[in-house]
Amino acid sequence: SLPFDANSVQLVNVLKTTNNLLSNRFEGFVQNTFTIRDENRREMQITAGVRAAYWDLNDEFYITPRVQFLYKPLAAGKKDISYRLAAGLYYQSPFYRELRRTDGSINENLLSQKSMHILGGFTLDFNMKRVSKKKFRLIAEAYYKRLWDVVSYDVDNVRIRYSGENDASGYVAGLDMRVNGEF
C-alpha cells in the first residue's frame, strides 16, 4: 500500500510537530469511614471523601465530593448480605494525547473530562455445600454515569486520534453481576 523506495520510507500522510509543554499539577484528597454498629441488629457505614486539584496549564481548579452508604443487617437468621448506595463527581485531567489536536497543536484550554456517578448494589455471601465448603459471593450493582466535557476520538485500525476539544457528552448505564468462589 506504500510506494516502494529502497532508500527511504515514503508515507502518504505525515504529521510532524514540535511541542514544549511545562505545567504543574497539585492534587489532594481526604476520606474517612464512619461506622455505626447496633449489636445483633445492623451495621451502617458512611464513607465520605473529597478530592481537590489545580492544574496551571489550563488554570482549572476543581473539588469533587463522593459518598457511599453501606447497610448490613446483623439480626439472627438473616442472610449474610449488605446493601450499598454511592454517588460522586469524578474529573479526569487530560493526558498529552488528549491535549493534542488532529493538526498536532496543543489545546492548553482543554478541561478535565467530567462525570457524575450513582450506584446501587448488594453483596450476598452464600454456601453451596455440594460444590465447595467455602462461601461464594454474589455482587450485583446497577449504575448510571452522566458524562460531559468529553474529548471525542476516532479509531482507525490500531490508531486512536483525539479531537483535542471538549466536544462530546454522554451517559453510561448498566448492571454488573459477578460470582466469586472456589470450586
Secondary structure in CASP SS format (residue, H / E / C, confidence):
PFRMAT SS
TARGET T0000
AUTHOR 0000-0000-0000
METHOD secondary structure of the structure
MODEL  1
S C 1.00
L C 1.00
P C 1.00
F C 1.00
D C 1.00
A C 1.00
N C 1.00
S C 1.00
V C 1.00
Q C 1.00
L C 1.00
V C 1.00
N C 1.00
V C 1.00
L C 1.00
K C 1.00
T C 1.00
T C 1.00
N C 1.00
N C 1.00
L C 1.00
L C 1.00
S C 1.00
N C 1.00
R E 1.00
F E 1.00
E E 1.00
G E 1.00
F E 1.00
V E 1.00
Q E 1.00
N E 1.00
T E 1.00
F E 1.00
T E 1.00
I E 1.00
R E 1.00
D E 1.00
E C 1.00
N C 1.00
R C 1.00
R E 1.00
E E 1.00
M E 1.00
Q E 1.00
I E 1.00
T E 1.00
A E 1.00
G E 1.00
V E 1.00
R E 1.00
A E 1.00
A E 1.00
Y E 1.00
W E 1.00
D C 1.00
L C 1.00
N C 1.00
D C 1.00
E E 1.00
F E 1.00
Y E 1.00
I E 1.00
T E 1.00
P E 1.00
R E 1.00
V E 1.00
Q E 1.00
F E 1.00
L E 1.00
Y E 1.00
K E 1.00
P E 1.00
L C 1.00
A C 1.00
A C 1.00
G C 1.00
K C 1.00
K C 1.00
D E 1.00
I E 1.00
S E 1.00
Y E 1.00
R E 1.00
L E 1.00
A E 1.00
A E 1.00
G E 1.00
L E 1.00
Y E 1.00
Y E 1.00
Q E 1.00
S C 1.00
P C 1.00
F C 1.00
Y H 1.00
R H 1.00
E H 1.00
L H 1.00
R E 1.00
R C 1.00
T C 1.00
D C 1.00
G C 1.00
S C 1.00
I E 1.00
N C 1.00
E C 1.00
N C 1.00
L C 1.00
L C 1.00
S C 1.00
Q E 1.00
K E 1.00
S E 1.00
M E 1.00
H E 1.00
I E 1.00
L E 1.00
G E 1.00
G E 1.00
F E 1.00
T E 1.00
L E 1.00
D E 1.00
F E 1.00
N C 1.00
M C 1.00
K C 1.00
R C 1.00
V C 1.00
S C 1.00
K C 1.00
K C 1.00
K C 1.00
F E 1.00
R E 1.00
L E 1.00
I E 1.00
A E 1.00
E E 1.00
A E 1.00
Y E 1.00
Y E 1.00
K E 1.00
R E 1.00
L E 1.00
W E 1.00
D E 1.00
V E 1.00
V E 1.00
S E 1.00
Y E 1.00
D E 1.00
V E 1.00
D E 1.00
N C 1.00
V C 1.00
R E 1.00
I E 1.00
R E 1.00
Y E 1.00
S E 1.00
G E 1.00
E E 1.00
N E 1.00
D E 1.00
A E 1.00
S E 1.00
G E 1.00
Y E 1.00
V E 1.00
A E 1.00
G E 1.00
L E 1.00
D E 1.00
M E 1.00
R E 1.00
V E 1.00
N E 1.00
G C 1.00
E C 1.00
F C 1.00
END
